[in-house]
Amino acid sequence: MILYDFWAPWCGPCLMMNPVVEQLEKEKPELTVMKVNIDDDTLQISAHFNVRSIPTLLMTDESGQEVARVVGATSLAEIKKQLKL
């Protein structure tokens, strides 16, 4: 599973989510976390997944299909619940 973390350095809520995402990464080593700075997104990953606001956490399965999405700053417990982790 891949967890994309769409963020930007000027986004306050994104910066608040950094420690939450880091904690999730420690607790769930089976997740591959890919941080995508939308300002530097030359591969247009955010457009591919239709990301319209940040922070957005998006999880894909092994085939690259989206299986869950969390938009906005929230708690670790809520992220786990919404991502079914």
N, C-alpha and C positions, 0 to 999 in steps of 0.2 A: 504494500500500500504506500502511496505517496501522498504526503500532506503538503500542499502549496500554501505558503503564507504570503499573501499579497499585502504589501506595505509601502510606505514612503518615509524618508527621514524627516519630513516636515509635518507628518501626521501624529499629533499627540496621542490619540487612542492606539495607534499602531505601536508607538514606543511603549505604552503601558502594557501591551500584549506580549512584548518580547520575552519577559521573564516567564510568562504563562506558557508560551510556546516552547521555551527551553525546558521547562519542567515536564511538559508533555513528552518531549523528545527523550528525556531521561527515563520517564516511567514506561514508555512504549518504544523500546528499541527496535521493534519490528517495523516501525514507521520510518520512512525516509522523508525528512523535512527539507523542502526546497523553498528558500526565501526568495521572493520575487519583488524587487524594488521596481515599482511601476514606472518610475522616472527613467530607469535604465533598461526597460523591458524590450530589447531589440528583437527578441524572438517572437514578440507579440503573444506571449502566453496568456496575458490578461484578456486580450481580445478574443483569443480562441475559446476561453472559458466564460466569456461574457461577464467579466468582473466590472461592476458599475460603481462600487464604493469600497473604501478600505477603512479598517482592516477587513480582509476576507480570508477565511481559512477554507480550503477546498480539498477534499479527499478523493482520490481516484483509486480504482482497482488496478490489477496488474495489466489490464488491456488499455488503460488510460481513460476509461469511462468514469465520469463523475458519479460518486456514490453519496456524498454528503457535502453540505456547505454551511458555514457559520459566518454571518455578516455582523460586524460591529464588535466592540470590546465587551468581553464577558468573562466570567470566572472559569477556572479550570474544570470545575465540576460540571458546569453547563456545557462546555465544549465537549467533554467526554460523553455527556448525555446525548447531545445533538449528533455527534459523530459515531455514536454507538460503540464507544471504546471501553 
